[in-house]
Amino acid sequence: MLISERMNGLNPYVPGEQPKDRPYIKLNANENPYPPSKKVIKAVNKFIKKNPEKLGLYPDPDSIELHEEIADMLNKTGGCLCRAKVSGKSIEPAAEDKIPFTVTKDMIYTGNGSDEVLSFVFYAFFSSNKKFVMPEHTYSFYPVYAGFYNIPMDRIPLKKDWTLDTESMLSHASENAGGIIFANPNAPTGLGLTRNQVREMLQKASKDEIFIVDEAYCDFGGESCIPLLAEFSNLVIVRTFSKSLCGAGMRLGFIVSNPELINTVTTVKNSVNHFPLDAVSQVAGKEACRDAAYYCDCAKKVAETRDDFYNFLVQKGFYAIPSQTNFIFAKKEGFAGEQIYRKIKEEGILIRHFKTPGIDDFVRITVGTPEQMAKLKEAINKL
Ligand SMILES: *Cc1c(COP(=O)(O)O)cnc(C)c1O
């Protein structure tokens, strides 16, 4: 037999499409509409010009300088860009977001996009003989990894208002003893739990089971759970440069957790690929962290555009979920999600719809620039 039996269990993730038949406005993959900071571009150019030989050498396998810069950025911003105060180049976390300890480089792990990071997290912390708990509707890569590693899942339906059913998640978690994962704010709903709500969950959950919070969208208006690392040794927080740090093309994701759990994931990494981050991405990532003020401004612009677009949708008779992210999940009575998606695509704009039962009448719209959203509004007016 040419192909292993293992292959039968695979059910790969389907990313937002990237068709090339015409130039589309791409609002289907939750990318940031703003480019990386000019300082990042400059640093990358300089690195290649000055050290071309470094492209022929292995990069730092431990990405130590990058881990220092990430830790520094988190300490400066309080872990949430949208809520941080920026004046010129100086940044200060909102008083309530201040991290009550110093994040250090041994609390950071980085990988080739948070998708890879999540894959290692699944390998490291979930077991093939215990069900882990996740929301029924959440990031659709989680079930893919569950299939890949043969880990049984326990998918808990959302409440009627689309929020997480934390009570039910906790009671199932205590039955299964296999850990919990969810995105906060959640995707594709855009709704988040407050840090206090997550704290209450952690207080009720077993300290012996892993508790993973995916904060891919936290910078656009959620609350980060990084401060909770002071209280809970079973907490793992996953973040990415792909959304708020305008870096989806660089493939940079990271974990913030205690050094012991960071070491565990590092062991997985070193058993798969010793060098997940290339030299150029490490340079770009470091420089991005040093220019957090720029990304704060971008996140705030996105949030403003989002709230304006939300109001537009409601005015147009859509049911839209108020979002704390860089996307909006919305539906319109009398339209199937796919129908809205197709009509909008005819106008040269890509948005996302899911065929998943329960959410198939929704579309997920990434928040672009005000100009892009103006074009989308025109397209929606024609529906
Ligand atoms: C986009 C996204 C990721 C993946 O990000 P990458 O770093 O680009 O791999 C992870 N989790 C959630 C919830 C996301 O939306």
The ligand as an ORCA input file, in Angstrom:
! r2SCAN-3c Opt
* xyz 0 1
  C      -5.843     33.462     12.383
  C      -5.942     32.589     13.586
  C      -4.889     31.774     13.982
  C      -3.717     31.486     13.083
  O      -2.828     32.429     12.898
  P      -1.443     32.205     12.170
  O      -0.492     32.752     13.149
  O      -1.533     32.976     10.908
  O      -1.208     30.742     11.913
  C      -4.988     31.090     15.166
  N      -6.104     31.137     15.914
  C      -7.158     31.864     15.548
  C      -8.376     31.881     16.409
  C      -7.112     32.597     14.372
  O      -8.172     33.279     13.964
*
